[in-house]
Amino acid sequence: MPGSAKTMAVCTVGGLVVATAYTVALGANGWLWFSWVVLALVTIGVVASRPV
């Protein structure tokens, strides 16, 4: 996995951890989860667009 795709994957996993911690501590926030889903889809797109 190239550097930019790896960075995106790390940010996505970090975002998942932050979203989960926020939900546990303060309750669910729909916009937070929506943002994470968008980030995950962009990450999948970046990974899929890379040549093998």
N, CA, C and O atoms as CSV, one atom per row, in Angstrom:
chain,resi,resn,atom,element,x,y,z
A,1,MET,N,N,0.851,-1.168,0.000
A,1,MET,CA,C,0.000,0.000,0.000
A,1,MET,C,C,0.901,1.237,0.000
A,1,MET,O,O,1.771,1.368,0.862
A,2,PRO,N,N,0.701,2.136,-0.953
A,2,PRO,CA,C,1.517,3.356,-1.017
A,2,PRO,C,C,1.305,4.248,0.207
A,2,PRO,O,O,0.373,4.047,0.986
A,3,GLY,N,N,2.174,5.221,0.355
A,3,GLY,CA,C,2.163,6.081,1.535
A,3,GLY,C,C,0.854,6.813,1.772
A,3,GLY,O,O,0.361,6.839,2.900
A,4,SER,N,N,0.277,7.413,0.725
A,4,SER,CA,C,-0.952,8.188,0.927
A,4,SER,C,C,-2.121,7.287,1.322
A,4,SER,O,O,-2.943,7.664,2.157
A,5,ALA,N,N,-2.194,6.108,0.729
A,5,ALA,CA,C,-3.267,5.178,1.082
A,5,ALA,C,C,-3.091,4.677,2.517
A,5,ALA,O,O,-4.070,4.513,3.246
A,6,LYS,N,N,-1.869,4.442,2.911
A,6,LYS,CA,C,-1.604,3.993,4.276
A,6,LYS,C,C,-1.974,5.090,5.273
A,6,LYS,O,O,-2.544,4.806,6.327
A,7,THR,N,N,-1.653,6.338,4.944
A,7,THR,CA,C,-2.006,7.460,5.808
A,7,THR,C,C,-3.521,7.590,5.937
A,7,THR,O,O,-4.038,7.819,7.030
A,8,MET,N,N,-4.232,7.443,4.815
A,8,MET,CA,C,-5.693,7.506,4.844
A,8,MET,C,C,-6.261,6.387,5.714
A,8,MET,O,O,-7.201,6.614,6.476
A,9,ALA,N,N,-5.700,5.182,5.609
A,9,ALA,CA,C,-6.184,4.051,6.399
A,9,ALA,C,C,-5.961,4.300,7.892
A,9,ALA,O,O,-6.831,4.003,8.710
A,10,VAL,N,N,-4.814,4.837,8.238
A,10,VAL,CA,C,-4.521,5.134,9.641
A,10,VAL,C,C,-5.473,6.203,10.168
A,10,VAL,O,O,-5.969,6.091,11.289
A,11,CYS,N,N,-5.732,7.236,9.371
A,11,CYS,CA,C,-6.671,8.288,9.776
A,11,CYS,C,C,-8.084,7.734,9.942
A,11,CYS,O,O,-8.808,8.139,10.851
A,12,THR,N,N,-8.471,6.821,9.077
A,12,THR,CA,C,-9.806,6.224,9.167
A,12,THR,C,C,-9.951,5.392,10.433
A,12,THR,O,O,-10.967,5.477,11.123
A,13,VAL,N,N,-8.952,4.600,10.735
A,13,VAL,CA,C,-8.993,3.788,11.961
A,13,VAL,C,C,-8.969,4.701,13.191
A,13,VAL,O,O,-9.690,4.465,14.160
A,14,GLY,N,N,-8.142,5.735,13.144
A,14,GLY,CA,C,-8.109,6.702,14.248
A,14,GLY,C,C,-9.453,7.387,14.426
A,14,GLY,O,O,-9.910,7.592,15.550
A,15,GLY,N,N,-10.087,7.739,13.310
A,15,GLY,CA,C,-11.410,8.357,13.375
A,15,GLY,C,C,-12.445,7.425,13.964
A,15,GLY,O,O,-13.327,7.859,14.704
A,16,LEU,N,N,-12.343,6.141,13.640
A,16,LEU,CA,C,-13.259,5.160,14.215
A,16,LEU,C,C,-13.085,5.083,15.728
A,16,LEU,O,O,-14.068,5.009,16.465
A,17,VAL,N,N,-11.850,5.099,16.188
A,17,VAL,CA,C,-11.582,5.057,17.627
A,17,VAL,C,C,-12.152,6.304,18.307
A,17,VAL,O,O,-12.772,6.209,19.366
A,18,VAL,N,N,-11.941,7.470,17.697
A,18,VAL,CA,C,-12.450,8.716,18.273
A,18,VAL,C,C,-13.978,8.722,18.289
A,18,VAL,O,O,-14.584,9.106,19.290
A,19,ALA,N,N,-14.600,8.303,17.197
A,19,ALA,CA,C,-16.061,8.278,17.131
A,19,ALA,C,C,-16.637,7.319,18.163
A,19,ALA,O,O,-17.638,7.627,18.811
A,20,THR,N,N,-16.015,6.170,18.316
A,20,THR,CA,C,-16.486,5.197,19.297
A,20,THR,C,C,-16.323,5.734,20.719
A,20,THR,O,O,-17.232,5.604,21.539
A,21,ALA,N,N,-15.169,6.338,21.014
A,21,ALA,CA,C,-14.941,6.895,22.348
A,21,ALA,C,C,-15.929,8.020,22.644
A,21,ALA,O,O,-16.446,8.115,23.757
A,22,TYR,N,N,-16.192,8.867,21.661
A,22,TYR,CA,C,-17.156,9.961,21.837
A,22,TYR,C,C,-18.551,9.401,22.125
A,22,TYR,O,O,-19.259,9.888,23.007
A,23,THR,N,N,-18.930,8.371,21.365
A,23,THR,CA,C,-20.254,7.773,21.545
A,23,THR,C,C,-20.385,7.146,22.927
A,23,THR,O,O,-21.427,7.277,23.569
A,24,VAL,N,N,-19.353,6.475,23.386
A,24,VAL,CA,C,-19.395,5.847,24.711
A,24,VAL,C,C,-19.462,6.909,25.804
A,24,VAL,O,O,-20.204,6.762,26.775
A,25,ALA,N,N,-18.673,7.994,25.642
A,25,ALA,CA,C,-18.589,9.003,26.691
A,25,ALA,C,C,-19.784,9.955,26.702
A,25,ALA,O,O,-20.308,10.277,27.769
A,26,LEU,N,N,-20.220,10.408,25.524
A,26,LEU,CA,C,-21.206,11.480,25.469
A,26,LEU,C,C,-22.496,11.117,24.751
A,26,LEU,O,O,-23.431,11.917,24.729
A,27,GLY,N,N,-22.564,9.942,24.170
A,27,GLY,CA,C,-23.758,9.550,23.434
A,27,GLY,C,C,-23.548,9.696,21.939
A,27,GLY,O,O,-22.594,10.332,21.490
A,28,ALA,N,N,-24.437,9.106,21.188
A,28,ALA,CA,C,-24.298,9.065,19.731
A,28,ALA,C,C,-24.467,10.454,19.121
A,28,ALA,O,O,-25.264,11.269,19.587
A,29,ASN,N,N,-23.697,10.695,18.070
A,29,ASN,CA,C,-23.793,11.927,17.303
A,29,ASN,C,C,-23.849,11.519,15.832
A,29,ASN,O,O,-22.866,11.024,15.281
A,30,GLY,N,N,-25.000,11.728,15.205
A,30,GLY,CA,C,-25.192,11.287,13.826
A,30,GLY,C,C,-24.213,11.905,12.853
A,30,GLY,O,O,-23.728,11.219,11.954
A,31,TRP,N,N,-23.905,13.197,13.009
A,31,TRP,CA,C,-22.974,13.860,12.087
A,31,TRP,C,C,-21.564,13.294,12.214
A,31,TRP,O,O,-20.843,13.194,11.222
A,32,LEU,N,N,-21.173,12.926,13.421
A,32,LEU,CA,C,-19.850,12.330,13.629
A,32,LEU,C,C,-19.744,11.004,12.882
A,32,LEU,O,O,-18.747,10.742,12.208
A,33,TRP,N,N,-20.771,10.173,13.004
A,33,TRP,CA,C,-20.751,8.881,12.317
A,33,TRP,C,C,-20.879,9.045,10.811
A,33,TRP,O,O,-20.245,8.311,10.054
A,34,PHE,N,N,-21.691,9.999,10.368
A,34,PHE,CA,C,-21.800,10.275,8.939
A,34,PHE,C,C,-20.441,10.692,8.376
A,34,PHE,O,O,-20.042,10.233,7.305
A,35,SER,N,N,-19.732,11.560,9.097
A,35,SER,CA,C,-18.401,12.002,8.655
A,35,SER,C,C,-17.435,10.826,8.586
A,35,SER,O,O,-16.621,10.738,7.666
A,36,TRP,N,N,-17.524,9.927,9.555
A,36,TRP,CA,C,-16.622,8.778,9.537
A,36,TRP,C,C,-16.924,7.866,8.352
A,36,TRP,O,O,-16.003,7.348,7.721
A,37,VAL,N,N,-18.189,7.669,8.050
A,37,VAL,CA,C,-18.561,6.832,6.903
A,37,VAL,C,C,-18.043,7.449,5.608
A,37,VAL,O,O,-17.538,6.735,4.742
A,38,VAL,N,N,-18.164,8.760,5.469
A,38,VAL,CA,C,-17.629,9.434,4.279
A,38,VAL,C,C,-16.115,9.244,4.205
A,38,VAL,O,O,-15.583,8.948,3.135
A,39,LEU,N,N,-15.420,9.410,5.321
A,39,LEU,CA,C,-13.975,9.206,5.348
A,39,LEU,C,C,-13.620,7.768,4.966
A,39,LEU,O,O,-12.670,7.546,4.215
A,40,ALA,N,N,-14.370,6.796,5.474
A,40,ALA,CA,C,-14.112,5.395,5.140
A,40,ALA,C,C,-14.324,5.136,3.649
A,40,ALA,O,O,-13.542,4.415,3.029
A,41,LEU,N,N,-15.372,5.717,3.072
A,41,LEU,CA,C,-15.617,5.530,1.639
A,41,LEU,C,C,-14.527,6.165,0.792
A,41,LEU,O,O,-14.119,5.598,-0.222
A,42,VAL,N,N,-14.056,7.326,1.194
A,42,VAL,CA,C,-12.951,7.970,0.468
A,42,VAL,C,C,-11.693,7.119,0.573
A,42,VAL,O,O,-10.963,6.962,-0.406
A,43,THR,N,N,-11.441,6.575,1.744
A,43,THR,CA,C,-10.266,5.709,1.927
A,43,THR,C,C,-10.362,4.474,1.038
A,43,THR,O,O,-9.378,4.084,0.409
A,44,ILE,N,N,-11.536,3.860,0.981
A,44,ILE,CA,C,-11.726,2.697,0.107
A,44,ILE,C,C,-11.484,3.085,-1.344
A,44,ILE,O,O,-10.873,2.328,-2.098
A,45,GLY,N,N,-11.959,4.259,-1.736
A,45,GLY,CA,C,-11.734,4.738,-3.101
A,45,GLY,C,C,-10.263,4.946,-3.409
A,45,GLY,O,O,-9.797,4.591,-4.491
A,46,VAL,N,N,-9.527,5.521,-2.458
A,46,VAL,CA,C,-8.084,5.747,-2.667
A,46,VAL,C,C,-7.363,4.417,-2.784
A,46,VAL,O,O,-6.519,4.246,-3.663
A,47,VAL,N,N,-7.683,3.478,-1.912
A,47,VAL,CA,C,-7.031,2.161,-1.958
A,47,VAL,C,C,-7.378,1.427,-3.257
A,47,VAL,O,O,-6.514,0.797,-3.868
A,48,ALA,N,N,-8.632,1.510,-3.672
A,48,ALA,CA,C,-9.060,0.794,-4.872
A,48,ALA,C,C,-8.492,1.410,-6.146
A,48,ALA,O,O,-8.309,0.712,-7.143
A,49,SER,N,N,-8.214,2.707,-6.121
A,49,SER,CA,C,-7.715,3.364,-7.341
A,49,SER,C,C,-6.222,3.181,-7.554
A,49,SER,O,O,-5.701,3.522,-8.616
A,50,ARG,N,N,-5.533,2.651,-6.565
A,50,ARG,CA,C,-4.087,2.430,-6.692
A,50,ARG,C,C,-3.823,1.220,-7.579
A,50,ARG,O,O,-4.507,0.202,-7.471
A,51,PRO,N,N,-2.832,1.335,-8.452
A,51,PRO,CA,C,-2.470,0.155,-9.265
A,51,PRO,C,C,-1.866,-0.929,-8.375
A,51,PRO,O,O,-1.219,-0.637,-7.369
A,52,VAL,N,N,-2.083,-2.156,-8.754
A,52,VAL,CA,C,-1.588,-3.300,-7.964
A,52,VAL,C,C,-0.124,-3.495,-8.173
A,52,VAL,O,O,0.467,-4.406,-7.593
